Amino acid sequence: MSPKLALLALPLIALIAPTTVSTASTPDFGYSFAVIDSAAVGAGLTVAPDGSWAPFTEAYSPTGALVDATITLTLLDNDELPIENYPAADIWLETTLGGLVSCFGGSSPDSDTDENGQTRWVEPLHAGGCSVGETTVVFVAGSPLDSSPIELIFRSFDFNADLDVNLSDIVIFTQSIGLYHPCADYNNDGTISLVDIVRLTQGLGGNCN
């Protein structure tokens, strides 16, 4: 083939070359999955309704050590191809008993899926409640991704899960002093201490607005 013909053939080859990104919009839950680092299994993350608290990179392990609990979701179609640009608004986190209560859109990932079909939770959630004793589940278009339960605990200054950190939450918190309450143990170190009290006061006034 002459050099000129070869150059003309290149665009045609590009057009017929198979894509590695899915053109489908429906994830296959048998292939899609969500993961966190093994060091973050069982970790606790503090959240606030106004989104002012900890990113996922600042969770606390069951031993009280700082760990990265970033959640990575990979969406694949039924041909195991990545689904690009799947909207973040159609993806969110819940916990198995409803302990995590989110503001509208407050538990969605940071962005739409990329060319690898991936999106992540790194930025702080806008949420309240407490999910001690529960596991975290990724929801996609209203359905749980049951194959990927995540052992990550959420704690909030919003004890009564009304998405407003106020005097009623302080009352509940003070009742936990002297009697260990796992939902008040923000740094996951097994004790309710001055550190936890300071964090609660810093979270006062936070809400979804």
N, C-alpha and C positions, 0 to 999 in steps of 0.2 A: 504493500500500500504506500502511495506517495505521501510525503509529509503533509501536503495540503488536505488530502482525504482523511488522514489520521486526525488532524485538528478538527475537521468537520464531524468526525465520528464521536469525539469526546462528549459533546453535549447530549448526543443520542444515548450514549452509554449511561450518562448520569441520569437521564430521564427514566431508563428502564431498570436501573440498579435497584435491588430490593431495599426497602426502608427498614431501619432497625427500631423505629418508633411506631407505636400502635396508632392506627387511625380510628380505633374504636373509642367509645366514651364510657363503656361499662367495665368496671374492674371485675376480675375473676377473684373471688374471695378464697379460692383454693390455692392461688398462686401469690396473691398480695400478702404482705406481712409488715409488722411494725416491731422494732427492736430498741432496746436501750443497752448500754454497756453493762457487762456482767458485774462490774464493781458498784453499779448503781441499783442493783436489785434489792428491793426492800427499803430504799432510801426515802426520805421525807423532804417535801418541797413546800415552802411557805408561799401562799398566794394571797392576793388582796383584790377586792372588787374593782378598785381603781387602777389595777395593773402596776402598782408602784413597788412591788416587792421583788422577790428573787427570780432571776432567769433560771432555766433548767440546768445551767452550768454550775449553779450554786445550791445543789441539794445536799442533804446530810445522810450519810450511810447509817445503818443500824448501830454502828459504833461511834457515831458522832463526827466522823471524818467528812470533809468537804469532797463531794464527787460531782462528776458531770452526768446528769440524768437526761441529756438530750434524747428525745424520741425521734427515730427516723422511720418514716413510712414509705414503703415502696409499693406502688400500684401497678399491677400487671394485668393484661387482658387474657383471654382464654388461649392465646397462642404464646403466652409468657413474654409478650412484648411490653415495654414500659409505656404507660399512658402519660403523655405530656400535657401540661396546661390544665390538669384537672383542678377545678376551683377550690381554693382553701375554704370558702364559705360552706361547701358541702361536706366538709370533714371536721370532726370535733372529737373531744374527749369526754367520756362519762366514767363514773365508777359504778361498780356492780350493785351497790345498795343505794345509790343516789346521794352519797355524802358530799360529793363535789357539786356545787351549785354555781353555774356560770352566768355572767351577764350575757346579753345577746351577742353572739359571735365571740365570746370571751375565751373559749377553749379551742378555737381553730388554730391550725398551724401557721407558721410565719409567712407562707407564700403558696401559690399554686405549685403543682408538681413540675419538676424540671424535665430535661430531655431523658433523664434516667428513670422517670416516673416517681421521683422522690420529693418529699417535703419533710420539714422538720419542725419540732417544737423546741425553740431555744428561748424566745422572748417570754417575759412573765405573762401568766394568765390573768384575766380579769374574772375573778371567781371568789367564792366564799365557801363556808362549810368545812367539813372534816371527813376524810375517807379512811381513817384508821380501821383496819380489819377488812378492807375491801381491796379489790384489784382495779386497775385502770383499763378501760377498753376503748379502742379507736372505733368511731362510727363513720361510715362512708355512705352518704346519701340516705341517712336514716337507719342504716342496718349495721349491726355490730360486726366487727372483724374478729370473730370468735377465736380464730386461730392464733391471735396475738394478744392474750391477756398480759398486762404489764404490771409488775409488782412495784408500784410507785405510789407513795402515800401523799396526800395533800392535806395541809393544815392551814387554817386561816385565822385572822383576828376576828373574823365574822363568825362567831360561835353558833349563833342561832340561824345562820344561813339565810338571812333576809336581805343580803347584799348591801348592808349599811353597817359600818363599824361605829358603834355608839355606846352609850352608857350601859345598855342591857348586856352587851358583850363583856364589859368590864366586870359586871356583877357575876357573870358566869365564870370568868377567869379567876376572880378572887376566891371563889368557892373551891377552885382546884389547888390553891396554895395549901400545902401541908398534906393534901391527898392527891397523889399523882394522877393527873389527867393527861392521857397521851395526846389529846388534841391541843393542849397548851404547851407542849414540849417542842418549840419551834426549831431548836437546833438538834433535836433527836438524840440528846445525850442521856436520857433516862431520868432527868430531874427537872423540876420547875424552879427556876432560879431568877436572879436579877436580870440575866441576859434575856429571858423570855418576857419579863415585865417591861423592860425597855423597848423591846420590839413591839409589844402590844401598844404601848403609848405612841410609838411612831406611826402606827397604822390607824390611829383614831381619826374618824371623819371621812374615811375612804368609802366611796360608793361607786355605782356604775356610771354616774353622770360625769 
